[in-house]
């Protein structure tokens, strides 16, 4: 998921995406431990997507709290 797509999401959508990606990552990690994944770079991409989502979540939360003050 690209940063431009992430920036268009709302707070609840970002939280939902973080949850979905985290579940997907844990499933991939388990499958990779049992038998190697066809493309292990998927693990890295998933971790980076989660990090981008968490960063966007922090930014949006700080913007909303700053505008409320």
C-alpha positions as CSV (number, residue, x, y, z in Angstrom):
1,X,0.0,0.0,0.0
2,X,1.4,3.4,-1.0
3,X,1.7,6.3,1.3
4,X,-0.7,8.4,-0.8
5,X,-3.4,5.7,-0.4
6,X,-2.8,5.6,3.3
7,X,-3.1,9.4,3.7
8,X,-6.6,9.2,2.2
9,X,-7.9,6.8,4.9
10,X,-9.8,7.8,8.0
11,X,-8.7,7.0,11.5
12,X,-11.0,4.0,11.8
13,X,-10.0,2.6,8.4
14,X,-6.3,2.9,9.4
15,X,-7.0,1.0,12.6
16,X,-8.8,-1.7,10.7
17,X,-6.0,-2.0,8.2
18,X,-3.4,-2.3,11.0
19,X,-5.4,-5.1,12.5
20,X,-5.8,-6.9,9.2
21,X,-2.1,-6.6,8.3
22,X,-1.0,-7.7,11.7
23,X,-3.1,-10.9,11.5
24,X,-1.9,-11.5,8.0
25,X,1.7,-11.0,9.0
26,X,1.4,-13.4,12.0
27,X,-0.1,-16.1,9.7
28,X,2.7,-15.6,7.1
29,X,5.3,-15.9,9.9
30,X,3.8,-19.1,11.1
31,X,3.6,-20.5,7.6
32,X,7.1,-19.5,7.0
33,X,8.3,-21.3,10.1
34,X,6.6,-24.5,9.1
35,X,7.6,-24.4,5.4
36,X,9.5,-21.6,3.6
37,X,7.3,-19.1,1.8
38,X,7.6,-18.9,-2.0
39,X,8.4,-15.2,-1.6
40,X,9.9,-14.4,1.8
41,X,10.1,-10.7,0.9
42,X,6.3,-10.6,1.6
43,X,7.2,-10.6,5.3
44,X,9.3,-7.4,4.9
45,X,6.7,-5.7,2.8
46,X,4.0,-6.5,5.4
47,X,6.1,-5.1,8.2
48,X,6.8,-1.9,6.3
49,X,3.1,-1.5,5.5
50,X,2.2,-1.9,9.2
51,X,4.8,0.7,10.1
52,X,3.5,3.1,7.5
53,X,0.0,2.7,8.8
54,X,1.1,3.2,12.4
55,X,2.9,6.4,11.4
56,X,-0.1,7.7,9.6
57,X,-2.3,6.9,12.6
58,X,0.0,8.8,14.9
59,X,0.1,11.8,12.5
60,X,-3.7,11.9,12.2
61,X,-4.3,11.5,15.9
62,X,-1.9,14.4,16.6
63,X,-3.6,16.6,14.0
64,X,-7.0,16.0,15.5
65,X,-5.8,16.6,19.1
66,X,-4.1,19.8,18.0
67,X,-7.1,21.1,16.2
68,X,-9.3,20.3,19.3
69,X,-7.1,22.4,21.6
